[in-house]
Amino acid sequence: MTDGFAPDPRLAGDTVLVAEGPLSQLRLMDDARFPWLVLVPRVPGAEEWIDLSGDQQRLLLAEINLAGRLLRGLGPVHKLNIGALGNIVRQLHVHVLARQEGDAAWPGPVWGAGQRQPYVASARDALVSSLRHGLDTFPGP
């Protein structure tokens, strides 16, 4: 499954690796405006959900659920946004965002809303550490 896998350079440049899951890399979008995780299945050539086997689809769904629970654990969440667009980055990846009423893009979508605001390194590192700790509190997918 992982032979030949590498995250798309744009994903790698815009995110920070949090953990390696059973199927996917769990990555934090480097945008302090939104609690935002990205799952990147380590399946070379996968661009669409339908490119995954049934077992891989079920595993990715479990990882999406886990990412949502991790985000809820960070604080109040008014809405979880989950999406796999792929219009710019073709490699299959799933966004899981925690939205709060009044955030920088509320109530619209985050894509194309203003400029990304990278985390201050210390805040990013603390958040990644918190997410990793949160992974320890949940049973695996």
C-alpha positions as CSV (number, residue, x, y, z in Angstrom):
1,M,0.0,0.0,0.0
2,T,2.7,2.5,0.9
3,D,5.3,1.7,-1.9
4,G,5.7,4.8,-4.0
5,F,3.6,7.0,-1.6
6,A,4.5,10.6,-1.0
7,P,2.2,13.4,-0.1
8,D,1.6,15.9,-2.9
9,P,4.2,18.7,-2.5
10,R,1.5,21.3,-2.0
11,L,-0.1,19.2,0.8
12,A,3.3,18.6,2.3
13,G,4.1,22.4,2.1
14,D,0.8,23.5,3.6
15,T,0.5,20.9,6.4
16,V,2.5,19.4,9.3
17,L,2.6,15.7,9.9
18,V,0.8,14.7,13.1
19,A,0.8,10.9,12.9
20,E,0.8,7.9,10.6
21,G,-2.6,6.1,10.9
22,P,-3.4,2.6,9.7
23,L,-4.2,3.9,6.2
24,S,-3.5,7.6,6.2
25,Q,-1.2,10.3,7.2
26,L,-2.9,12.7,9.7
27,R,-1.7,16.2,8.9
28,L,-2.5,19.6,10.5
29,M,-3.2,22.4,8.0
30,D,-0.9,25.2,8.9
31,D,-3.6,27.8,9.1
32,A,-4.2,29.2,12.6
33,R,-7.6,30.6,11.7
34,F,-9.2,27.1,11.7
35,P,-8.6,23.8,13.6
36,W,-8.1,21.8,10.4
37,L,-6.9,18.3,9.8
38,V,-6.2,16.5,6.5
39,L,-6.1,12.8,6.0
40,V,-3.9,11.6,3.1
41,P,-4.3,7.9,2.4
42,R,-1.0,6.2,1.6
43,V,-2.4,4.6,-1.5
44,P,-0.3,5.5,-4.6
45,G,-2.3,6.8,-7.5
46,A,-5.5,7.3,-5.5
47,E,-7.4,10.4,-6.6
48,E,-11.0,9.5,-5.7
49,W,-12.8,7.7,-3.0
50,I,-13.7,5.0,-5.5
51,D,-10.0,4.3,-6.1
52,L,-9.9,2.7,-2.7
53,S,-10.9,-0.9,-2.0
54,G,-14.0,-1.4,0.2
55,D,-11.7,-2.2,3.2
56,Q,-9.7,1.0,2.6
57,Q,-12.9,3.0,2.4
58,R,-14.1,1.7,5.7
59,L,-10.7,2.4,7.3
60,L,-10.6,5.9,5.9
61,L,-14.1,6.5,7.3
62,A,-12.9,5.4,10.7
63,E,-10.0,7.8,10.4
64,I,-12.3,10.6,9.5
65,N,-14.4,9.9,12.5
66,L,-11.3,9.9,14.7
67,A,-10.1,13.2,13.3
68,G,-13.5,14.7,14.0
69,R,-13.4,13.5,17.6
70,L,-9.9,14.9,18.0
71,L,-11.1,18.3,16.8
72,R,-14.1,18.2,19.2
73,G,-11.6,17.5,22.0
74,L,-9.8,20.8,21.3
75,G,-12.8,23.0,22.2
76,P,-16.2,24.1,21.1
77,V,-17.2,23.0,17.6
78,H,-20.4,24.3,16.1
79,K,-20.0,22.3,12.8
80,L,-17.6,19.8,11.4
81,N,-16.9,20.3,7.8
82,I,-15.6,17.2,5.9
83,G,-14.7,17.3,2.3
84,A,-12.6,15.8,-0.4
85,L,-12.4,18.2,-3.3
86,G,-9.2,17.5,-5.2
87,N,-9.7,20.2,-7.8
88,I,-6.2,21.6,-7.2
89,V,-4.4,18.7,-5.5
90,R,-5.5,15.6,-7.3
91,Q,-4.1,13.2,-4.7
92,L,-6.9,11.8,-2.6
93,H,-7.1,13.7,0.7
94,V,-9.9,14.5,3.1
95,H,-10.3,17.7,5.0
96,V,-11.8,17.7,8.5
97,L,-12.4,21.2,9.9
98,A,-13.8,22.4,13.1
99,R,-15.9,25.5,12.5
100,Q,-17.1,28.0,15.0
101,E,-19.8,30.6,14.4
102,G,-18.0,33.8,13.7
103,D,-14.7,32.3,12.5
104,A,-12.8,34.0,9.7
105,A,-15.0,32.4,7.0
106,W,-18.3,31.7,8.8
107,P,-20.8,30.7,7.5
108,G,-19.2,30.2,4.1
109,P,-16.6,27.7,3.1
110,V,-12.9,28.1,4.2
111,W,-11.6,27.5,0.7
112,G,-10.7,30.8,-0.9
113,A,-11.6,32.8,2.2
114,G,-8.7,35.2,2.9
115,Q,-5.1,34.3,3.2
116,R,-3.7,31.4,5.2
117,Q,-2.2,32.5,8.5
118,P,0.5,30.1,9.5
119,Y,0.8,29.1,13.2
120,V,3.5,30.6,15.3
121,A,5.9,27.7,15.7
122,S,5.4,27.3,19.4
123,A,1.6,27.2,19.1
124,R,1.8,24.8,16.1
125,D,4.0,22.4,18.1
126,A,1.8,22.6,21.1
127,L,-1.3,21.8,19.0
128,V,0.5,18.9,17.3
129,S,1.5,17.5,20.7
130,S,-2.1,17.9,22.0
131,L,-3.4,16.0,18.9
132,R,-0.9,13.2,19.4
133,H,-1.9,12.9,23.0
134,G,-5.5,12.8,21.9
135,L,-4.8,9.9,19.6
136,D,-3.6,8.0,22.7
137,T,-7.0,8.4,24.4
138,F,-9.1,6.9,21.6
139,P,-9.1,3.3,20.5
140,G,-7.7,2.9,17.0
141,P,-10.0,3.1,13.9
